């Protein structure tokens, strides 16, 4: 659904209700200036962003420390773990 900024201002409550069903694109100067979405959809988008952020951080960590991780895994393979209950460093993804 697309509406003008003036429509959004004049009938905000109505469009909040509409946003529960579908995103409401607010147009200003012939372009989408904003989108009204439900709180549930916003929470989904934030969760996706956090997931992506965590995946990106994991990738950067593995890249930065790949040499050290390989050394540690080689040491564990050669000598085993020194304490019961410990586990080897997880493989890089």
N, CA, C and O atoms as CSV, one atom per row, in Angstrom:
chain,resi,resn,atom,element,x,y,z
A,1,UNK,N,N,0.836,-1.171,0.000
A,1,UNK,CA,C,0.000,0.000,0.000
A,1,UNK,C,C,0.884,1.238,0.000
A,1,UNK,O,O,1.880,1.300,0.721
A,2,UNK,N,N,0.522,2.206,-0.798
A,2,UNK,CA,C,1.233,3.482,-0.865
A,2,UNK,C,C,0.281,4.619,-0.517
A,2,UNK,O,O,-0.861,4.665,-0.974
A,3,UNK,N,N,0.785,5.534,0.303
A,3,UNK,CA,C,0.003,6.710,0.663
A,3,UNK,C,C,0.920,7.922,0.658
A,3,UNK,O,O,2.143,7.788,0.679
A,4,UNK,N,N,0.316,9.108,0.630
A,4,UNK,CA,C,1.125,10.321,0.716
A,4,UNK,C,C,1.419,10.634,2.185
A,4,UNK,O,O,0.759,10.121,3.088
A,5,UNK,N,N,2.409,11.474,2.397
A,5,UNK,CA,C,2.748,11.885,3.756
A,5,UNK,C,C,1.577,12.619,4.404
A,5,UNK,O,O,1.349,12.485,5.607
A,6,UNK,N,N,0.848,13.377,3.629
A,6,UNK,CA,C,-0.311,14.102,4.155
A,6,UNK,C,C,-1.390,13.127,4.609
A,6,UNK,O,O,-1.987,13.308,5.670
A,7,UNK,N,N,-1.643,12.088,3.802
A,7,UNK,CA,C,-2.609,11.057,4.199
A,7,UNK,C,C,-2.163,10.388,5.492
A,7,UNK,O,O,-2.977,10.157,6.386
A,8,UNK,N,N,-0.875,10.076,5.594
A,8,UNK,CA,C,-0.347,9.429,6.792
A,8,UNK,C,C,-0.574,10.309,8.021
A,8,UNK,O,O,-0.956,9.818,9.083
A,9,UNK,N,N,-0.339,11.593,7.868
A,9,UNK,CA,C,-0.514,12.535,8.977
A,9,UNK,C,C,-1.988,12.621,9.378
A,9,UNK,O,O,-2.319,12.576,10.563
A,10,UNK,N,N,-2.857,12.743,8.396
A,10,UNK,CA,C,-4.278,12.940,8.678
A,10,UNK,C,C,-4.993,11.699,9.188
A,10,UNK,O,O,-5.972,11.811,9.927
A,11,UNK,N,N,-4.523,10.522,8.808
A,11,UNK,CA,C,-5.218,9.274,9.181
A,11,UNK,C,C,-4.237,8.266,9.782
A,11,UNK,O,O,-4.286,7.076,9.473
A,12,UNK,N,N,-3.353,8.758,10.637
A,12,UNK,CA,C,-2.275,7.915,11.176
A,12,UNK,C,C,-2.811,6.657,11.870
A,12,UNK,O,O,-2.293,5.564,11.639
A,13,UNK,N,N,-3.827,6.793,12.706
A,13,UNK,CA,C,-4.386,5.639,13.416
A,13,UNK,C,C,-4.870,4.559,12.466
A,13,UNK,O,O,-4.633,3.371,12.685
A,14,UNK,N,N,-5.543,4.976,11.419
A,14,UNK,CA,C,-6.040,4.027,10.421
A,14,UNK,C,C,-4.877,3.268,9.776
A,14,UNK,O,O,-4.929,2.047,9.632
A,15,UNK,N,N,-3.830,4.000,9.390
A,15,UNK,CA,C,-2.706,3.358,8.707
A,15,UNK,C,C,-1.870,2.494,9.649
A,15,UNK,O,O,-1.203,1.559,9.206
A,16,UNK,N,N,-1.901,2.800,10.936
A,16,UNK,CA,C,-1.270,1.892,11.900
A,16,UNK,C,C,-1.972,0.539,11.869
A,16,UNK,O,O,-1.329,-0.510,11.915
A,17,UNK,N,N,-3.291,0.579,11.792
A,17,UNK,CA,C,-4.057,-0.666,11.685
A,17,UNK,C,C,-3.746,-1.409,10.394
A,17,UNK,O,O,-3.610,-2.632,10.389
A,18,UNK,N,N,-3.634,-0.672,9.313
A,18,UNK,CA,C,-3.294,-1.286,8.023
A,18,UNK,C,C,-1.914,-1.946,8.087
A,18,UNK,O,O,-1.693,-2.997,7.485
A,19,UNK,N,N,-0.997,-1.325,8.816
A,19,UNK,CA,C,0.368,-1.850,8.911
A,19,UNK,C,C,0.403,-3.214,9.593
A,19,UNK,O,O,1.366,-3.963,9.431
A,20,UNK,N,N,-0.632,-3.540,10.348
A,20,UNK,CA,C,-0.710,-4.884,10.951
A,20,UNK,C,C,-0.878,-5.946,9.865
A,20,UNK,O,O,-0.511,-7.103,10.069
A,21,UNK,N,N,-1.418,-5.569,8.740
A,21,UNK,CA,C,-1.674,-6.510,7.643
A,21,UNK,C,C,-0.608,-6.465,6.549
A,21,UNK,O,O,-0.256,-7.490,5.965
A,22,UNK,N,N,-0.098,-5.251,6.281
A,22,UNK,CA,C,0.905,-5.095,5.223
A,22,UNK,C,C,1.686,-3.806,5.454
A,22,UNK,O,O,1.171,-2.886,6.091
A,23,UNK,N,N,2.905,-3.720,4.956
A,23,UNK,CA,C,3.668,-2.471,5.089
A,23,UNK,C,C,2.956,-1.328,4.361
A,23,UNK,O,O,2.369,-1.524,3.296
A,24,UNK,N,N,3.016,-0.143,4.949
A,24,UNK,CA,C,2.417,1.044,4.353
A,24,UNK,C,C,3.558,1.970,3.935
A,24,UNK,O,O,4.272,2.501,4.786
A,25,UNK,N,N,3.727,2.159,2.638
A,25,UNK,CA,C,4.792,2.999,2.095
A,25,UNK,C,C,4.305,4.445,2.058
A,25,UNK,O,O,3.288,4.754,1.439
A,26,UNK,N,N,5.039,5.317,2.723
A,26,UNK,CA,C,4.667,6.728,2.785
A,26,UNK,C,C,5.496,7.489,1.754
A,26,UNK,O,O,6.725,7.516,1.819
A,27,UNK,N,N,4.797,8.108,0.799
A,27,UNK,CA,C,5.441,8.808,-0.305
A,27,UNK,C,C,5.561,10.300,-0.013
A,27,UNK,O,O,4.640,10.916,0.524
A,28,UNK,N,N,6.690,10.860,-0.368
A,28,UNK,CA,C,6.881,12.305,-0.271
A,28,UNK,C,C,7.776,12.707,-1.426
A,28,UNK,O,O,8.828,12.102,-1.633
A,29,UNK,N,N,7.377,13.714,-2.177
A,29,UNK,CA,C,8.124,14.164,-3.353
A,29,UNK,C,C,8.402,13.019,-4.322
A,29,UNK,O,O,9.512,12.872,-4.834
A,30,UNK,N,N,7.373,12.214,-4.562
A,30,UNK,CA,C,7.438,11.109,-5.536
A,30,UNK,C,C,8.466,10.030,-5.207
A,30,UNK,O,O,8.963,9.353,-6.106
A,31,UNK,N,N,8.782,9.869,-3.937
A,31,UNK,CA,C,9.662,8.760,-3.538
A,31,UNK,C,C,9.185,8.228,-2.194
A,31,UNK,O,O,8.498,8.929,-1.451
A,32,UNK,N,N,9.548,6.993,-1.887
A,32,UNK,CA,C,9.180,6.416,-0.595
A,32,UNK,C,C,10.063,7.059,0.468
A,32,UNK,O,O,11.280,6.871,0.475
A,33,UNK,N,N,9.446,7.813,1.359
A,33,UNK,CA,C,10.181,8.505,2.416
A,33,UNK,C,C,10.225,7.679,3.698
A,33,UNK,O,O,11.104,7.876,4.537
A,34,UNK,N,N,9.287,6.767,3.847
A,34,UNK,CA,C,9.249,5.930,5.044
A,34,UNK,C,C,8.270,4.796,4.853
A,34,UNK,O,O,7.496,4.770,3.896
A,35,UNK,N,N,8.320,3.859,5.784
A,35,UNK,CA,C,7.416,2.711,5.730
A,35,UNK,C,C,6.894,2.476,7.139
A,35,UNK,O,O,7.665,2.436,8.098
A,36,UNK,N,N,5.589,2.323,7.256
A,36,UNK,CA,C,4.987,1.976,8.537
A,36,UNK,C,C,4.816,0.463,8.548
A,36,UNK,O,O,4.162,-0.101,7.670
A,37,UNK,N,N,5.408,-0.191,9.548
A,37,UNK,CA,C,5.283,-1.647,9.686
A,37,UNK,C,C,4.794,-1.962,11.099
A,37,UNK,O,O,4.914,-1.139,12.006
A,38,UNK,N,N,4.249,-3.146,11.271
A,38,UNK,CA,C,3.779,-3.561,12.592
A,38,UNK,C,C,4.976,-3.776,13.517
A,38,UNK,O,O,6.105,-3.964,13.064
A,39,UNK,N,N,4.707,-3.745,14.807
A,39,UNK,CA,C,5.755,-3.992,15.800
A,39,UNK,C,C,6.314,-5.404,15.638
A,39,UNK,O,O,7.513,-5.617,15.817
A,40,UNK,N,N,5.466,-6.363,15.304
A,40,UNK,CA,C,5.923,-7.746,15.121
A,40,UNK,C,C,6.899,-7.844,13.947
A,40,UNK,O,O,7.937,-8.498,14.047
A,41,UNK,N,N,6.559,-7.192,12.842
A,41,UNK,CA,C,7.448,-7.230,11.671
A,41,UNK,C,C,8.757,-6.527,11.967
A,41,UNK,O,O,9.818,-6.985,11.544
A,42,UNK,N,N,8.695,-5.409,12.695
A,42,UNK,CA,C,9.909,-4.684,13.075
A,42,UNK,C,C,10.811,-5.571,13.934
A,42,UNK,O,O,12.028,-5.580,13.748
A,43,UNK,N,N,10.226,-6.313,14.867
A,43,UNK,CA,C,11.011,-7.228,15.721
A,43,UNK,C,C,11.681,-8.304,14.869
A,43,UNK,O,O,12.830,-8.669,15.121
A,44,UNK,N,N,10.966,-8.815,13.860
A,44,UNK,CA,C,11.551,-9.811,12.952
A,44,UNK,C,C,12.755,-9.222,12.218
A,44,UNK,O,O,13.796,-9.868,12.100
A,45,UNK,N,N,12.604,-7.999,11.729
A,45,UNK,CA,C,13.696,-7.350,10.998
A,45,UNK,C,C,14.911,-7.112,11.900
A,45,UNK,O,O,16.049,-7.301,11.472
A,46,UNK,N,N,14.670,-6.701,13.133
A,46,UNK,CA,C,15.779,-6.499,14.070
A,46,UNK,C,C,16.498,-7.812,14.360
A,46,UNK,O,O,17.726,-7.847,14.431
A,47,UNK,N,N,15.736,-8.894,14.527
A,47,UNK,CA,C,16.336,-10.205,14.785
A,47,UNK,C,C,17.199,-10.639,13.606
A,47,UNK,O,O,18.294,-11.166,13.802
A,48,UNK,N,N,16.716,-10.423,12.385
A,48,UNK,CA,C,17.500,-10.763,11.202
A,48,UNK,C,C,18.797,-9.961,11.154
A,48,UNK,O,O,19.853,-10.490,10.805
A,49,UNK,N,N,18.707,-8.697,11.505
A,49,UNK,CA,C,19.892,-7.845,11.504
A,49,UNK,C,C,20.917,-8.332,12.527
A,49,UNK,O,O,22.116,-8.349,12.247
A,50,UNK,N,N,20.450,-8.726,13.703
A,50,UNK,CA,C,21.354,-9.246,14.740
A,50,UNK,C,C,22.006,-10.541,14.272
A,50,UNK,O,O,23.206,-10.742,14.464
A,51,UNK,N,N,21.210,-11.422,13.654
A,51,UNK,CA,C,21.740,-12.684,13.141
A,51,UNK,C,C,22.837,-12.432,12.121
A,51,UNK,O,O,23.912,-13.028,12.181
A,52,UNK,N,N,22.552,-11.551,11.197
A,52,UNK,CA,C,23.511,-11.239,10.151
A,52,UNK,C,C,24.763,-10.633,10.778
A,52,UNK,O,O,25.885,-10.943,10.376
A,53,UNK,N,N,24.562,-9.789,11.741
A,53,UNK,CA,C,25.675,-9.142,12.415
A,53,UNK,C,C,26.549,-10.192,13.112
A,53,UNK,O,O,27.777,-10.126,13.045
A,54,UNK,N,N,25.914,-11.156,13.779
A,54,UNK,CA,C,26.666,-12.203,14.466
A,54,UNK,C,C,27.416,-13.066,13.452
A,54,UNK,O,O,28.570,-13.424,13.684
A,55,UNK,N,N,26.786,-13.396,12.352
A,55,UNK,CA,C,27.451,-14.186,11.314
A,55,UNK,C,C,28.644,-13.426,10.748
A,55,UNK,O,O,29.701,-14.008,10.502
A,56,UNK,N,N,28.470,-12.134,10.544
A,56,UNK,CA,C,29.563,-11.314,10.029
A,56,UNK,C,C,30.710,-11.258,11.027
A,56,UNK,O,O,31.874,-11.383,10.648
A,57,UNK,N,N,30.381,-11.068,12.319
A,57,UNK,CA,C,31.435,-11.030,13.349
A,57,UNK,C,C,32.170,-12.357,13.434
A,57,UNK,O,O,33.390,-12.379,13.595
A,58,UNK,N,N,31.437,-13.470,13.326
A,58,UNK,CA,C,32.055,-14.800,13.371
A,58,UNK,C,C,33.023,-14.964,12.194
A,58,UNK,O,O,34.137,-15.462,12.352
A,59,UNK,N,N,32.569,-14.533,11.012
A,59,UNK,CA,C,33.402,-14.636,9.816
A,59,UNK,C,C,34.679,-13.809,9.979
A,59,UNK,O,O,35.772,-14.285,9.672
A,60,UNK,N,N,34.540,-12.576,10.459
A,60,UNK,CA,C,35.705,-11.715,10.656
A,60,UNK,C,C,36.667,-12.293,11.689
A,60,UNK,O,O,37.882,-12.240,11.501
A,61,UNK,N,N,36.140,-12.839,12.768
A,61,UNK,CA,C,36.977,-13.461,13.800
A,61,UNK,C,C,37.753,-14.634,13.212
A,61,UNK,O,O,38.966,-14.742,13.392
A,62,UNK,N,N,37.039,-15.511,12.507
A,62,UNK,CA,C,37.698,-16.683,11.933
A,62,UNK,C,C,38.772,-16.287,10.933
A,62,UNK,O,O,39.823,-16.924,10.866
A,63,UNK,N,N,38.518,-15.244,10.159
A,63,UNK,CA,C,39.534,-14.760,9.205
A,63,UNK,C,C,40.757,-14.224,9.942
A,63,UNK,O,O,41.894,-14.562,9.612
A,64,UNK,N,N,40.509,-13.388,10.938
A,64,UNK,CA,C,41.600,-12.732,11.652
A,64,UNK,C,C,42.470,-13.731,12.406
A,64,UNK,O,O,43.691,-13.583,12.451
A,65,UNK,N,N,41.849,-14.741,12.995
A,65,UNK,CA,C,42.577,-15.670,13.858
A,65,UNK,C,C,42.706,-17.070,13.261
A,65,UNK,O,O,42.941,-18.032,13.993
A,66,UNK,N,N,42.555,-17.199,11.935
A,66,UNK,CA,C,42.571,-18.542,11.341
A,66,UNK,C,C,43.893,-19.264,11.571
A,66,UNK,O,O,43.905,-20.481,11.758
A,67,UNK,N,N,44.987,-18.545,11.561
A,67,UNK,CA,C,46.281,-19.177,11.830
A,67,UNK,C,C,46.354,-19.717,13.244
A,67,UNK,O,O,46.790,-20.848,13.458
A,68,UNK,N,N,45.932,-18.919,14.210
A,68,UNK,CA,C,45.951,-19.342,15.604
A,68,UNK,C,C,45.016,-20.525,15.831
A,68,UNK,O,O,45.369,-21.473,16.533
A,69,UNK,N,N,43.813,-20.471,15.233
A,69,UNK,CA,C,42.856,-21.569,15.372
A,69,UNK,C,C,43.447,-22.849,14.795
A,69,UNK,O,O,43.312,-23.914,15.398
A,70,UNK,N,N,44.093,-22.764,13.648
A,70,UNK,CA,C,44.717,-23.948,13.029
A,70,UNK,C,C,45.810,-24.503,13.931
A,70,UNK,O,O,45.919,-25.719,14.088
A,71,UNK,N,N,46.628,-23.626,14.532
A,71,UNK,CA,C,47.680,-24.078,15.459
A,71,UNK,C,C,47.079,-24.824,16.643
A,71,UNK,O,O,47.560,-25.889,17.029
A,72,UNK,N,N,46.028,-24.257,17.210
A,72,UNK,CA,C,45.407,-24.886,18.376
A,72,UNK,C,C,44.812,-26.241,18.010
A,72,UNK,O,O,44.961,-27.208,18.757
A,73,UNK,N,N,44.145,-26.313,16.875
A,73,UNK,CA,C,43.559,-27.586,16.453
A,73,UNK,C,C,44.640,-28.619,16.153
A,73,UNK,O,O,44.467,-29.796,16.469
A,74,UNK,N,N,45.754,-28.201,15.546
A,74,UNK,CA,C,46.862,-29.126,15.278
A,74,UNK,C,C,47.447,-29.635,16.591
A,74,UNK,O,O,47.761,-30.819,16.716
A,75,UNK,N,N,47.592,-28.748,17.563
A,75,UNK,CA,C,48.130,-29.154,18.870
A,75,UNK,C,C,47.212,-30.177,19.542
A,75,UNK,O,O,47.685,-31.162,20.109
A,76,UNK,N,N,45.916,-29.945,19.477
A,76,UNK,CA,C,44.953,-30.874,20.071
A,76,UNK,C,C,45.015,-32.221,19.361
A,76,UNK,O,O,44.955,-33.265,20.009
A,77,UNK,N,N,45.135,-32.206,18.041
A,77,UNK,CA,C,45.215,-33.469,17.299
A,77,UNK,C,C,46.486,-34.228,17.644
A,77,UNK,O,O,46.469,-35.454,17.749
A,78,UNK,N,N,47.583,-33.510,17.820
A,78,UNK,CA,C,48.865,-34.156,18.124
A,78,UNK,C,C,48.943,-34.636,19.567
A,78,UNK,O,O,49.498,-35.703,19.830
A,79,UNK,N,N,48.398,-33.868,20.508
A,79,UNK,CA,C,48.603,-34.163,21.924
A,79,UNK,C,C,47.329,-34.442,22.703
A,79,UNK,O,O,47.391,-34.838,23.867
A,80,UNK,N,N,46.204,-34.247,22.094
A,80,UNK,CA,C,44.936,-34.442,22.798
A,80,UNK,C,C,44.633,-33.261,23.701
A,80,UNK,O,O,45.406,-32.308,23.795
A,81,UNK,N,N,43.495,-33.349,24.359
A,81,UNK,CA,C,43.091,-32.296,25.285
A,81,UNK,C,C,43.665,-32.590,26.662
A,81,UNK,O,O,43.777,-33.749,27.062
A,82,UNK,N,N,44.024,-31.550,27.374
A,82,UNK,CA,C,44.696,-31.736,28.655
A,82,UNK,C,C,43.744,-31.901,29.825
A,82,UNK,O,O,44.184,-32.206,30.933
A,83,UNK,N,N,42.465,-31.708,29.609
A,83,UNK,CA,C,41.520,-31.788,30.719
A,83,UNK,C,C,40.224,-32.429,30.243
A,83,UNK,O,O,39.723,-32.112,29.164
A,84,UNK,N,N,39.692,-33.324,31.048
A,84,UNK,CA,C,38.429,-33.976,30.703
A,84,UNK,C,C,37.326,-32.933,30.606
A,84,UNK,O,O,37.264,-32.020,31.430
A,85,UNK,N,N,36.481,-33.053,29.638
A,85,UNK,CA,C,35.364,-32.138,29.490
A,85,UNK,C,C,35.632,-30.998,28.509
A,85,UNK,O,O,34.696,-30.307,28.105
A,86,UNK,N,N,36.883,-30.789,28.121
A,86,UNK,CA,C,37.169,-29.750,27.142
A,86,UNK,C,C,36.901,-30.285,25.742
A,86,UNK,O,O,36.922,-31.492,25.504
A,87,UNK,N,N,36.654,-29.380,24.845
A,87,UNK,CA,C,36.425,-29.764,23.451
A,87,UNK,C,C,37.340,-28.951,22.554
A,87,UNK,O,O,37.769,-27.856,22.918
A,88,UNK,N,N,37.633,-29.485,21.394
A,88,UNK,CA,C,38.487,-28.790,20.442
A,88,UNK,C,C,37.765,-27.556,19.911
A,88,UNK,O,O,36.536,-27.488,19.942
A,89,UNK,N,N,38.530,-26.585,19.427
A,89,UNK,CA,C,37.975,-25.375,18.838
A,89,UNK,C,C,37.106,-25.760,17.653
A,89,UNK,O,O,37.517,-26.579,16.831
A,90,UNK,N,N,35.898,-25.181,17.545
A,90,UNK,CA,C,35.021,-25.568,16.431
A,90,UNK,C,C,35.643,-25.234,15.079
A,90,UNK,O,O,36.378,-24.258,14.934
A,91,UNK,N,N,35.330,-26.062,14.109
A,91,UNK,CA,C,35.834,-25.829,12.750
A,91,UNK,C,C,35.354,-24.512,12.192
A,91,UNK,O,O,34.306,-24.001,12.585
A,92,UNK,N,N,36.117,-23.972,11.285
A,92,UNK,CA,C,35.748,-22.707,10.663
A,92,UNK,C,C,34.620,-22.938,9.695
A,92,UNK,O,O,34.545,-23.961,9.014
A,93,UNK,N,N,33.727,-21.938,9.653
A,93,UNK,CA,C,32.585,-22.059,8.729
A,93,UNK,C,C,32.668,-21.000,7.682
A,93,UNK,O,O,31.804,-20.926,6.808
